[in-house]
Amino acid sequence: MPVPASVKIQTGRLPINGSFKVAVKNFTDDRLRAGIARMLTRLAGRTVLTLPGELAAEESTATLVVQCERAGDIVPSLNEDESYSLEVTDKQARLVAPTVVGALRGLETFLQLLQSNRDGYYLPGIRIQDQPRFPWRGLLIDVGRHYEPMEVLKRNLDAMAAVKLNVFHWHLTEDQGFRVESKKFPRLHTLGSDGLFYTQDQVREIIDYARDRSIRVMPEFDIPGHSTSWLVGYPELGSAPGPYKIERGAGIFEPALDPTREQTYKFLDAFLGEMAALFPDAYMHIGGDENEGKQWDRNPQIQA
């Protein structure tokens, strides 16, 4: 998944048994080695085979040869080369990719080809040429309304990698909760989260986990609406007098940042600057949706 760009069915089958080995040709790095190790663990889990963990010293003894030319971008980026080719014969499988990213995508396809019959496990003979139709293939997880533990986020990242999604859209703030630690404005997370937030070290852990799977992490900090949790700790930024409380239900709520105060922009400049230093992706989402403007309509200064 998804269906590759080009598929040609060939004759023959490649047996998968306890002698399965992987060889790497040309370039390798920690990310590729980790990806191969994950693939071997999953292959062993599906086949109940005991597979050797070390790489084959010679191509001729390998069941799968992974040929890669370069690492690719240090930080996963838009329009990165994710292409690969995979050919399976009755003797050997060969995965060729310009970058580690493409090699990781090809390893997922390799696993998806696994089949079985009464004689054991095998891969059908096949020739695949693949590259994504869309450079941005994302999944949004809304932890603002419903906090998710770290292990749940990691399981979702594993699932994203399996189906070749490449952008984790992390919706971190909502009327119901502010879920990321801010060292510059600590009342954001201490008062706006019920204690359910991610420390900056945990954010880095998720970014590293995603990068190992060639997944970008794009944070979202929703403003000027959907901002009740911001205003619990910093009510002076609101368009109406406080105090504010975290919302407990669903819906579209009135609180919104005051766009006429210079203090609002100074605050956002400092906060978003802090988050830009924490999240390495080139993009950051700032929401902008569903502000009904009711507080703005009732505020004479804003109306002026």
Secondary structure as GFF3:
##gff-version 3
##sequence-region A 1 304
A	DSSP	beta_strand	6	16	.	.	.	ID=ss1
A	DSSP	beta_strand	22	26	.	.	.	ID=ss2
A	DSSP	alpha_helix	30	47	.	.	.	ID=ss3
A	DSSP	three_ten_helix	59	61	.	.	.	ID=ss4
A	DSSP	beta_strand	64	70	.	.	.	ID=ss5
A	DSSP	beta_strand	84	88	.	.	.	ID=ss6
A	DSSP	beta_strand	93	99	.	.	.	ID=ss7
A	DSSP	alpha_helix	100	112	.	.	.	ID=ss8
A	DSSP	beta_strand	115	117	.	.	.	ID=ss9
A	DSSP	beta_strand	120	130	.	.	.	ID=ss10
A	DSSP	beta_strand	138	142	.	.	.	ID=ss11
A	DSSP	alpha_helix	150	162	.	.	.	ID=ss12
A	DSSP	beta_strand	167	171	.	.	.	ID=ss13
A	DSSP	beta_strand	173	174	.	.	.	ID=ss14
A	DSSP	beta_strand	177	178	.	.	.	ID=ss15
A	DSSP	alpha_helix	187	191	.	.	.	ID=ss16
A	DSSP	alpha_helix	200	212	.	.	.	ID=ss17
A	DSSP	beta_strand	216	223	.	.	.	ID=ss18
A	DSSP	alpha_helix	228	233	.	.	.	ID=ss19
A	DSSP	three_ten_helix	235	237	.	.	.	ID=ss20
A	DSSP	alpha_helix	262	278	.	.	.	ID=ss21
A	DSSP	beta_strand	285	287	.	.	.	ID=ss22
A	DSSP	alpha_helix	294	298	.	.	.	ID=ss23
A	DSSP	alpha_helix	300	303	.	.	.	ID=ss24
###
